[in-house]
Amino acid sequence: MRRSFRSGRRSRASGSSVGSGTWMAEALWEIGVSPWMRVRDVGDAALGDAVAAARRLMQESVATGRPGRRVYRRAGRPCRRCGTIVRARGQGDANRTAYWCPGCQEGARPPGE
């Protein structure tokens, strides 16, 4: 099975889930990992970092009342970290939209690229 990081988002160590949509896109951007990376190719440390980043981002959003979007729903606009254009593409069986910056999120790329 070739599950991407986004579709296989459950932490092996803690069993906690990063979630989908906004928090997944933002957490992966924070830690610089492509949503196209396979779970088996991402170390436990990166999985833990993603969960921690998502938690921190959610807490910031609640505290400020703003989602603080860096990549989510920003396709076609410059990345706030590196200036590369943010991309969006359907992913997985449900074809949910993944948002990422090809300039600063390392790892795998979408099929066909």
The first five atom37 places (N, CA, C, CB, O) and aatype in JSON, in Angstrom:
{
  "aatype": [12, 1, 1, 15, 13, 1, 15, 7, 1, 1, 15, 1, 0, 15, 7, 15, 15, 19, 7, 15, 7, 16, 17, 12, 0, 6, 0, 10, 17, 6, 9, 7, 19, 15, 14, 17, 12, 1, 19, 1, 3, 19, 7, 3, 0, 0, 10, 7, 3, 0, 19, 0, 0, 0, 1, 1, 10, 12, 5, 6, 15, 19, 0, 16, 7, 1, 14, 7, 1, 1, 19, 18, 1, 1, 0, 7, 1, 14, 4, 1, 1, 4, 7, 16, 9, 19, 1, 0, 1, 7, 5, 7, 3, 0, 2, 1, 16, 0, 18, 17, 4, 14, 7, 4, 5, 6, 7, 0, 1, 14, 14, 7, 6],
  "atom_mask": [
    [1, 1, 1, 1, 1],
    [1, 1, 1, 1, 1],
    [1, 1, 1, 1, 1],
    [1, 1, 1, 1, 1],
    [1, 1, 1, 1, 1],
    [1, 1, 1, 1, 1],
    [1, 1, 1, 1, 1],
    [1, 1, 1, 0, 1],
    [1, 1, 1, 1, 1],
    [1, 1, 1, 1, 1],
    [1, 1, 1, 1, 1],
    [1, 1, 1, 1, 1],
    [1, 1, 1, 1, 1],
    [1, 1, 1, 1, 1],
    [1, 1, 1, 0, 1],
    [1, 1, 1, 1, 1],
    [1, 1, 1, 1, 1],
    [1, 1, 1, 1, 1],
    [1, 1, 1, 0, 1],
    [1, 1, 1, 1, 1],
    [1, 1, 1, 0, 1],
    [1, 1, 1, 1, 1],
    [1, 1, 1, 1, 1],
    [1, 1, 1, 1, 1],
    [1, 1, 1, 1, 1],
    [1, 1, 1, 1, 1],
    [1, 1, 1, 1, 1],
    [1, 1, 1, 1, 1],
    [1, 1, 1, 1, 1],
    [1, 1, 1, 1, 1],
    [1, 1, 1, 1, 1],
    [1, 1, 1, 0, 1],
    [1, 1, 1, 1, 1],
    [1, 1, 1, 1, 1],
    [1, 1, 1, 1, 1],
    [1, 1, 1, 1, 1],
    [1, 1, 1, 1, 1],
    [1, 1, 1, 1, 1],
    [1, 1, 1, 1, 1],
    [1, 1, 1, 1, 1],
    [1, 1, 1, 1, 1],
    [1, 1, 1, 1, 1],
    [1, 1, 1, 0, 1],
    [1, 1, 1, 1, 1],
    [1, 1, 1, 1, 1],
    [1, 1, 1, 1, 1],
    [1, 1, 1, 1, 1],
    [1, 1, 1, 0, 1],
    [1, 1, 1, 1, 1],
    [1, 1, 1, 1, 1],
    [1, 1, 1, 1, 1],
    [1, 1, 1, 1, 1],
    [1, 1, 1, 1, 1],
    [1, 1, 1, 1, 1],
    [1, 1, 1, 1, 1],
    [1, 1, 1, 1, 1],
    [1, 1, 1, 1, 1],
    [1, 1, 1, 1, 1],
    [1, 1, 1, 1, 1],
    [1, 1, 1, 1, 1],
    [1, 1, 1, 1, 1],
    [1, 1, 1, 1, 1],
    [1, 1, 1, 1, 1],
    [1, 1, 1, 1, 1],
    [1, 1, 1, 0, 1],
    [1, 1, 1, 1, 1],
    [1, 1, 1, 1, 1],
    [1, 1, 1, 0, 1],
    [1, 1, 1, 1, 1],
    [1, 1, 1, 1, 1],
    [1, 1, 1, 1, 1],
    [1, 1, 1, 1, 1],
    [1, 1, 1, 1, 1],
    [1, 1, 1, 1, 1],
    [1, 1, 1, 1, 1],
    [1, 1, 1, 0, 1],
    [1, 1, 1, 1, 1],
    [1, 1, 1, 1, 1],
    [1, 1, 1, 1, 1],
    [1, 1, 1, 1, 1],
    [1, 1, 1, 1, 1],
    [1, 1, 1, 1, 1],
    [1, 1, 1, 0, 1],
    [1, 1, 1, 1, 1],
    [1, 1, 1, 1, 1],
    [1, 1, 1, 1, 1],
    [1, 1, 1, 1, 1],
    [1, 1, 1, 1, 1],
    [1, 1, 1, 1, 1],
    [1, 1, 1, 0, 1],
    [1, 1, 1, 1, 1],
    [1, 1, 1, 0, 1],
    [1, 1, 1, 1, 1],
    [1, 1, 1, 1, 1],
    [1, 1, 1, 1, 1],
    [1, 1, 1, 1, 1],
    [1, 1, 1, 1, 1],
    [1, 1, 1, 1, 1],
    [1, 1, 1, 1, 1],
    [1, 1, 1, 1, 1],
    [1, 1, 1, 1, 1],
    [1, 1, 1, 1, 1],
    [1, 1, 1, 0, 1],
    [1, 1, 1, 1, 1],
    [1, 1, 1, 1, 1],
    [1, 1, 1, 1, 1],
    [1, 1, 1, 0, 1],
    [1, 1, 1, 1, 1],
    [1, 1, 1, 1, 1],
    [1, 1, 1, 1, 1],
    [1, 1, 1, 1, 1],
    [1, 1, 1, 0, 1],
    [1, 1, 1, 1, 1]
  ],
  "atom_positions": [
    [[0.85, -1.18, 0.0], [0.0, 0.0, 0.0], [0.89, 1.24, 0.0], [-0.96, 0.0, 1.22], [1.88, 1.29, 0.73]],
    [[0.56, 2.22, -0.81], [1.36, 3.44, -0.93], [0.56, 4.63, -0.41], [1.79, 3.67, -2.39], [0.15, 5.48, -1.2]],
    [[0.35, 4.69, 0.87], [-0.42, 5.79, 1.44], [0.47, 7.01, 1.63], [-1.04, 5.37, 2.79], [1.6, 6.91, 2.1]],
    [[-0.06, 8.16, 1.25], [0.67, 9.41, 1.44], [0.61, 9.81, 2.9], [0.11, 10.53, 0.53], [-0.2, 9.29, 3.67]],
    [[1.46, 10.72, 3.27], [1.47, 11.22, 4.64], [0.1, 11.76, 5.02], [2.54, 12.3, 4.82], [-0.39, 11.51, 6.12]],
    [[-0.52, 12.49, 4.11], [-1.82, 13.1, 4.41], [-2.9, 12.05, 4.6], [-2.22, 14.06, 3.3], [-3.74, 12.19, 5.5]],
    [[-2.91, 11.0, 3.79], [-3.96, 9.99, 3.94], [-3.66, 9.04, 5.09], [-4.12, 9.21, 2.65], [-4.57, 8.39, 5.6]],
    [[-2.42, 8.95, 5.5], [-2.04, 8.1, 6.62], [-1.54, 8.93, 7.76], [0.0, 0.0, 0.0], [-0.39, 8.78, 8.19]],
    [[-2.36, 9.81, 8.25], [-1.92, 10.85, 9.17], [-1.91, 10.45, 10.64], [-2.77, 12.02, 9.0], [-1.58, 11.29, 11.49]],
    [[-2.24, 9.25, 10.97], [-2.29, 8.86, 12.37], [-0.89, 8.56, 12.88], [-3.2, 7.63, 12.56], [-0.14, 7.8, 12.27]],
    [[-0.55, 9.16, 13.99], [0.78, 8.97, 14.56], [0.93, 7.54, 15.05], [1.02, 9.96, 15.72], [0.09, 7.03, 15.79]],
    [[2.01, 6.89, 14.64], [2.25, 5.5, 15.06], [2.55, 5.43, 16.54], [3.41, 4.9, 14.27], [2.19, 4.45, 17.19]],
    [[3.19, 6.45, 17.07], [3.59, 6.4, 18.47], [2.44, 6.68, 19.42], [4.7, 7.4, 18.71], [2.26, 5.96, 20.4]],
    [[1.65, 7.71, 19.14], [0.64, 8.12, 20.1], [-0.78, 7.73, 19.72], [0.7, 9.58, 20.29], [-1.67, 7.73, 20.56]],
    [[-0.98, 7.4, 18.44], [-2.33, 7.1, 17.98], [-3.16, 8.34, 17.75], [0.0, 0.0, 0.0], [-4.32, 8.25, 17.36]],
    [[-2.57, 9.51, 17.99], [-3.33, 10.74, 17.78], [-3.34, 11.12, 16.32], [-2.75, 11.89, 18.62], [-2.43, 10.78, 15.56]],
    [[-4.37, 11.82, 15.92], [-4.53, 12.18, 14.52], [-4.3, 13.67, 14.33], [-5.92, 11.79, 14.01], [-4.76, 14.49, 15.13]],
    [[-3.59, 14.03, 13.27], [-3.39, 15.44, 12.94], [-4.67, 16.02, 12.38], [-2.23, 15.61, 11.94], [-4.96, 17.2, 12.58]],
    [[-5.44, 15.21, 11.68], [-6.68, 15.69, 11.09], [-6.53, 15.89, 9.6], [0.0, 0.0, 0.0], [-5.58, 15.41, 8.99]],
    [[-7.46, 16.6, 9.03], [-7.41, 16.83, 7.59], [-7.66, 18.3, 7.31], [-8.44, 15.94, 6.85], [-7.8, 19.1, 8.24]],
    [[-7.71, 18.65, 6.07], [-8.02, 20.01, 5.68], [-7.01, 21.02, 6.17], [0.0, 0.0, 0.0], [-5.81, 20.87, 5.97]],
    [[-7.52, 22.05, 6.81], [-6.69, 23.17, 7.24], [-5.5, 22.73, 8.07], [-7.52, 24.15, 8.03], [-4.36, 23.07, 7.75]],
    [[-5.74, 21.98, 9.12], [-4.68, 21.66, 10.08], [-3.63, 20.75, 9.47], [-5.26, 21.01, 11.32], [-2.44, 20.89, 9.78]],
    [[-4.03, 19.83, 8.62], [-3.05, 18.96, 7.97], [-2.14, 19.78, 7.06], [-3.75, 17.85, 7.17], [-0.92, 19.67, 7.14]],
    [[-2.74, 20.61, 6.21], [-1.95, 21.42, 5.28], [-1.0, 22.34, 6.04], [-2.87, 22.26, 4.37], [0.17, 22.45, 5.69]],
    [[-1.5, 22.98, 7.06], [-0.69, 23.93, 7.81], [0.41, 23.24, 8.61], [-1.56, 24.75, 8.74], [1.54, 23.73, 8.67]],
    [[0.1, 22.11, 9.23], [1.11, 21.39, 10.02], [2.23, 20.88, 9.13], [0.47, 20.22, 10.77], [3.41, 20.99, 9.48]],
    [[1.89, 20.33, 7.98], [2.92, 19.84, 7.07], [3.77, 20.98, 6.53], [2.29, 19.07, 5.9], [4.98, 20.83, 6.36]],
    [[3.16, 22.13, 6.27], [3.92, 23.3, 5.84], [4.88, 23.74, 6.94], [2.97, 24.46, 5.45], [6.05, 24.05, 6.67]],
    [[4.39, 23.76, 8.18], [5.22, 24.17, 9.32], [6.48, 23.32, 9.44], [4.42, 24.08, 10.61], [7.56, 23.84, 9.72]],
    [[6.35, 22.01, 9.24], [7.51, 21.13, 9.42], [8.25, 20.87, 8.11], [7.07, 19.81, 10.02], [9.26, 20.17, 8.11]],
    [[7.76, 21.43, 6.99], [8.46, 21.33, 5.71], [8.39, 19.97, 5.04], [0.0, 0.0, 0.0], [9.32, 19.58, 4.34]],
    [[7.29, 19.25, 5.25], [7.12, 17.92, 4.66], [6.01, 17.96, 3.61], [6.81, 16.86, 5.76], [4.95, 18.54, 3.85]],
    [[6.25, 17.35, 2.49], [5.26, 17.28, 1.41], [4.09, 16.39, 1.8], [5.91, 16.76, 0.12], [4.29, 15.34, 2.41]],
    [[2.86, 16.78, 1.46], [1.71, 15.91, 1.72], [1.74, 14.65, 0.86], [0.41, 16.67, 1.47], [0.95, 13.74, 1.07]],
    [[2.65, 14.59, -0.09], [2.77, 13.43, -0.98], [3.76, 12.4, -0.45], [3.19, 13.88, -2.36], [3.92, 11.34, -1.05]],
    [[4.42, 12.69, 0.66], [5.34, 11.72, 1.26], [4.56, 10.52, 1.76], [6.16, 12.36, 2.41], [3.46, 10.67, 2.29]],
    [[5.12, 9.34, 1.59], [4.5, 8.14, 2.14], [4.8, 8.07, 3.64], [5.01, 6.85, 1.42], [5.88, 8.44, 4.08]],
    [[3.83, 7.6, 4.39], [3.98, 7.52, 5.84], [5.21, 6.72, 6.22], [2.73, 6.89, 6.47], [5.94, 7.11, 7.13]],
    [[5.46, 5.63, 5.54], [6.6, 4.78, 5.88], [7.94, 5.48, 5.64], [6.55, 3.49, 5.09], [8.96, 5.06, 6.17]],
    [[7.94, 6.54, 4.83], [9.17, 7.27, 4.54], [9.38, 8.47, 5.46], [9.16, 7.73, 3.11], [10.39, 9.17, 5.36]],
    [[8.44, 8.7, 6.35], [8.53, 9.81, 7.29], [8.83, 9.23, 8.66], [7.21, 10.67, 7.31], [8.12, 8.33, 9.12]],
    [[9.86, 9.7, 9.3], [10.24, 9.17, 10.61], [9.26, 9.53, 11.71], [0.0, 0.0, 0.0], [8.43, 10.43, 11.57]],
    [[9.37, 8.8, 12.8], [8.49, 9.05, 13.95], [8.64, 10.48, 14.47], [8.79, 8.07, 15.07], [7.66, 11.08, 14.92]],
    [[9.85, 11.03, 14.4], [10.07, 12.4, 14.87], [9.24, 13.38, 14.05], [11.57, 12.77, 14.79], [8.62, 14.29, 14.61]],
    [[9.22, 13.21, 12.73], [8.43, 14.1, 11.86], [6.94, 13.94, 12.12], [8.74, 13.82, 10.38], [6.2, 14.92, 12.1]],
    [[6.5, 12.71, 12.38], [5.09, 12.5, 12.69], [4.72, 13.23, 13.99], [4.78, 10.99, 12.82], [3.68, 13.88, 14.07]],
    [[5.58, 13.1, 14.98], [5.36, 13.81, 16.24], [5.38, 15.31, 16.06], [0.0, 0.0, 0.0], [4.59, 16.03, 16.67]],
    [[6.31, 15.79, 15.22], [6.39, 17.22, 14.93], [5.11, 17.72, 14.27], [7.6, 17.52, 14.04], [4.64, 18.83, 14.56]],
    [[4.54, 16.92, 13.37], [3.31, 17.31, 12.68], [2.15, 17.42, 13.67], [2.96, 16.29, 11.57], [1.37, 18.37, 13.6]],
    [[2.04, 16.46, 14.57], [0.98, 16.5, 15.58], [1.16, 17.72, 16.48], [0.97, 15.2, 16.43], [0.2, 18.43, 16.77]],
    [[2.4, 17.97, 16.91], [2.68, 19.13, 17.77], [2.39, 20.44, 17.04], [4.14, 19.1, 18.24], [1.83, 21.36, 17.63]],
    [[2.77, 20.52, 15.77], [2.51, 21.74, 14.99], [1.02, 21.98, 14.84], [3.18, 21.65, 13.61], [0.55, 23.1, 14.99]],
    [[0.27, 20.92, 14.53], [-1.18, 21.06, 14.37], [-1.81, 21.54, 15.68], [-1.82, 19.72, 13.93], [-2.68, 22.41, 15.68]],
    [[-1.37, 20.97, 16.77], [-1.92, 21.37, 18.07], [-1.62, 22.85, 18.35], [-1.33, 20.49, 19.2], [-2.51, 23.6, 18.76]],
    [[-0.37, 23.25, 18.12], [0.01, 24.63, 18.35], [-0.8, 25.59, 17.46], [1.51, 24.82, 18.1], [-1.26, 26.63, 17.92]],
    [[-0.96, 25.22, 16.18], [-1.71, 26.06, 15.25], [-3.18, 26.18, 15.64], [-1.6, 25.5, 13.83], [-3.77, 27.25, 15.53]],
    [[-3.76, 25.07, 16.11], [-5.15, 25.12, 16.57], [-5.29, 26.03, 17.78], [-5.66, 23.71, 16.9], [-6.23, 26.82, 17.88]],
    [[-4.34, 25.91, 18.71], [-4.38, 26.76, 19.91], [-4.24, 28.23, 19.54], [-3.27, 26.35, 20.89], [-4.94, 29.08, 20.1]],
    [[-3.34, 28.54, 18.6], [-3.17, 29.93, 18.14], [-4.46, 30.44, 17.5], [-2.0, 30.03, 17.14], [-4.85, 31.58, 17.71]],
    [[-5.1, 29.58, 16.72], [-6.33, 29.97, 16.04], [-7.44, 30.29, 17.04], [-6.79, 28.87, 15.09], [-8.17, 31.26, 16.87]],
    [[-7.55, 29.47, 18.07], [-8.56, 29.71, 19.1], [-8.24, 30.99, 19.85], [-8.64, 28.5, 20.08], [-9.14, 31.79, 20.13]],
    [[-6.98, 31.2, 20.19], [-6.58, 32.38, 20.95], [-6.78, 33.68, 20.18], [-5.13, 32.26, 21.37], [-7.16, 34.7, 20.75]],
    [[-6.52, 33.64, 18.87], [-6.59, 34.86, 18.06], [-7.92, 35.02, 17.33], [-5.47, 34.88, 17.05], [-8.27, 36.11, 16.89]],
    [[-8.67, 33.92, 17.2], [-9.91, 33.95, 16.44], [-9.69, 33.97, 14.94], [0.0, 0.0, 0.0], [-10.61, 34.26, 14.17]],
    [[-8.47, 33.66, 14.51], [-8.12, 33.66, 13.08], [-7.41, 32.35, 12.74], [-7.2, 34.89, 12.72], [-6.65, 31.83, 13.55]],
    [[-7.67, 31.82, 11.55], [-7.06, 30.54, 11.18], [-5.57, 30.62, 10.88], [-7.75, 29.97, 10.01], [-4.9, 29.59, 10.94]],
    [[-5.02, 31.78, 10.56], [-3.59, 31.91, 10.29], [-3.11, 31.06, 9.13], [0.0, 0.0, 0.0], [-2.13, 30.33, 9.26]],
    [[-3.78, 31.13, 8.03], [-3.46, 30.29, 6.88], [-2.15, 30.68, 6.22], [-4.57, 30.34, 5.86], [-1.91, 31.85, 5.9]],
    [[-1.3, 29.66, 6.02], [-0.04, 29.85, 5.3], [-0.11, 29.21, 3.92], [1.13, 29.27, 6.1], [0.42, 29.75, 2.95]],
    [[-0.77, 28.04, 3.83], [-0.94, 27.38, 2.53], [-2.38, 26.98, 2.23], [-0.07, 26.15, 2.47], [-2.79, 26.98, 1.07]],
    [[-3.15, 26.65, 3.24], [-4.51, 26.17, 3.02], [-5.34, 27.22, 2.29], [-5.18, 25.81, 4.36], [-5.44, 28.37, 2.72]],
    [[-5.94, 26.8, 1.17], [-6.75, 27.66, 0.31], [-5.99, 28.88, -0.21], [-7.98, 28.12, 1.07], [-6.58, 29.94, -0.44]],
    [[-4.68, 28.72, -0.39], [-3.86, 29.8, -0.93], [-3.23, 29.4, -2.26], [-2.76, 30.19, 0.06], [-2.22, 29.97, -2.67]],
    [[-3.8, 28.43, -2.95], [-3.26, 27.98, -4.24], [-3.18, 29.16, -5.2], [-4.14, 26.85, -4.84], [-4.11, 29.97, -5.29]],
    [[-2.05, 29.24, -5.91], [-1.84, 30.31, -6.88], [-1.24, 31.58, -6.28], [0.0, 0.0, 0.0], [-0.96, 32.53, -7.0]],
    [[-1.06, 31.59, -4.96], [-0.48, 32.76, -4.28], [0.91, 32.41, -3.78], [-1.39, 33.23, -3.11], [1.22, 31.23, -3.6]],
    [[1.75, 33.41, -3.54], [3.12, 33.13, -3.08], [3.15, 32.53, -1.67], [3.94, 34.41, -3.11], [2.37, 32.91, -0.8]],
    [[4.06, 31.6, -1.48], [4.31, 31.03, -0.16], [4.8, 32.14, 0.75], [5.34, 29.84, -0.23], [5.61, 32.98, 0.34]],
    [[4.33, 32.16, 1.97], [4.72, 33.2, 2.92], [6.12, 33.0, 3.46], [3.73, 33.25, 4.06], [6.67, 33.89, 4.1]],
    [[6.71, 31.83, 3.22], [8.07, 31.57, 3.68], [9.09, 31.77, 2.57], [8.17, 30.16, 4.24], [10.12, 32.4, 2.79]],
    [[8.82, 31.23, 1.37], [9.85, 31.24, 0.32], [9.44, 31.96, -0.96], [10.23, 29.84, -0.01], [10.29, 32.2, -1.82]],
    [[8.17, 32.3, -1.11], [7.72, 33.02, -2.29], [7.31, 32.16, -3.47], [0.0, 0.0, 0.0], [6.75, 32.68, -4.44]],
    [[7.56, 30.85, -3.4], [7.13, 29.93, -4.46], [5.6, 29.88, -4.47], [7.73, 28.5, -4.24], [4.96, 30.02, -3.43]],
    [[5.02, 29.7, -5.63], [3.56, 29.65, -5.74], [3.01, 28.38, -5.08], [3.12, 29.71, -7.22], [3.46, 27.27, -5.38]],
    [[2.05, 28.57, -4.17], [1.39, 27.45, -3.48], [0.54, 26.69, -4.48], [0.52, 27.96, -2.27], [-0.11, 27.28, -5.34]],
    [[0.55, 25.37, -4.35], [-0.19, 24.51, -5.27], [-1.31, 23.79, -4.53], [0.75, 23.49, -5.94], [-1.3, 23.7, -3.3]],
    [[-2.26, 23.28, -5.29], [-3.36, 22.47, -4.75], [-3.67, 21.37, -5.75], [-4.63, 23.34, -4.45], [-3.61, 21.58, -6.96]],
    [[-3.99, 20.19, -5.22], [-4.32, 19.07, -6.09], [-5.08, 18.03, -5.29], [-3.03, 18.45, -6.72], [-4.83, 17.84, -4.1]],
    [[-6.03, 17.34, -5.95], [-6.77, 16.27, -5.32], [-5.85, 15.12, -4.95], [0.0, 0.0, 0.0], [-4.86, 14.86, -5.64]],
    [[-6.19, 14.45, -3.86], [-5.33, 13.39, -3.35], [-6.17, 12.28, -2.72], [-4.32, 13.94, -2.33], [-7.17, 12.54, -2.06]],
    [[-5.75, 11.05, -2.94], [-6.39, 9.91, -2.31], [-7.69, 9.5, -2.97], [0.0, 0.0, 0.0], [-8.14, 10.12, -3.94]],
    [[-8.29, 8.45, -2.43], [-9.53, 7.92, -2.97], [-10.67, 8.94, -2.93], [-9.94, 6.67, -2.21], [-11.52, 8.96, -3.82]],
    [[-10.69, 9.77, -1.9], [-11.74, 10.78, -1.77], [-11.43, 12.05, -2.56], [-11.94, 11.13, -0.3], [-12.26, 12.96, -2.64]],
    [[-10.23, 12.1, -3.16], [-9.79, 13.24, -3.97], [-9.89, 14.56, -3.21], [-10.62, 13.32, -5.25], [-10.28, 15.59, -3.77]],
    [[-9.55, 14.52, -1.92], [-9.54, 15.74, -1.11], [-8.37, 16.61, -1.53], [-9.47, 15.42, 0.4], [-7.32, 16.11, -1.92]],
    [[-8.55, 17.9, -1.45], [-7.52, 18.82, -1.92], [-6.38, 18.94, -0.93], [-8.13, 20.19, -2.17], [-6.58, 19.21, 0.26]],
    [[-5.17, 18.72, -1.43], [-3.95, 18.92, -0.66], [-3.35, 20.24, -1.11], [-2.93, 17.73, -0.85], [-3.27, 20.52, -2.31]],
    [[-2.91, 21.06, -0.17], [-2.26, 22.34, -0.45], [-0.82, 22.22, 0.02], [-2.99, 23.54, 0.25], [-0.56, 21.71, 1.11]],
    [[0.12, 22.71, -0.79], [1.53, 22.64, -0.4], [2.35, 23.64, -1.19], [2.08, 21.23, -0.61], [1.94, 24.14, -2.24]],
    [[3.54, 23.92, -0.66], [4.51, 24.77, -1.33], [5.62, 23.87, -1.86], [5.08, 25.88, -0.38], [6.36, 23.29, -1.07]],
    [[5.75, 23.75, -3.18], [6.8, 22.89, -3.73], [8.21, 23.41, -3.44], [6.63, 22.76, -5.22], [9.17, 22.66, -3.57]],
    [[8.33, 24.66, -3.05], [9.65, 25.22, -2.77], [10.2, 24.9, -1.4], [0.0, 0.0, 0.0], [11.41, 24.77, -1.24]],
    [[9.33, 24.76, -0.41], [9.86, 24.55, 0.95], [9.3, 23.33, 1.66], [9.59, 25.76, 1.77], [9.61, 23.1, 2.83]],
    [[8.48, 22.53, 0.98], [8.02, 21.28, 1.57], [8.71, 20.14, 0.82], [6.46, 21.15, 1.5], [8.36, 19.81, -0.31]],
    [[9.68, 19.56, 1.48], [10.51, 18.53, 0.87], [9.79, 17.2, 0.73], [11.77, 18.34, 1.68], [8.82, 16.91, 1.44]],
    [[10.29, 16.42, -0.21], [9.8, 15.06, -0.36], [9.11, 14.82, -1.67], [0.0, 0.0, 0.0], [9.36, 15.5, -2.67]],
    [[8.26, 13.83, -1.66], [7.58, 13.35, -2.86], [6.73, 14.44, -3.5], [6.72, 12.14, -2.53], [6.34, 15.41, -2.86]],
    [[6.46, 14.24, -4.77], [5.61, 15.14, -5.55], [4.39, 14.36, -6.03], [6.39, 15.76, -6.75], [4.4, 13.13, -6.01]],
    [[3.34, 15.06, -6.46], [2.14, 14.37, -6.94], [2.46, 13.47, -8.13], [1.06, 15.39, -7.33], [3.4, 13.73, -8.87]],
    [[1.68, 12.42, -8.3], [1.88, 11.54, -9.46], [1.84, 12.34, -10.76], [0.82, 10.43, -9.49], [1.0, 13.23, -10.93]],
    [[2.74, 12.03, -11.65], [2.77, 12.7, -12.94], [3.64, 13.94, -12.99], [0.0, 0.0, 0.0], [3.74, 14.58, -14.03]],
    [[4.26, 14.3, -11.88], [5.15, 15.48, -11.88], [6.59, 15.06, -11.81], [4.82, 16.4, -10.71], [7.48, 15.92, -11.8]]
  ]
}
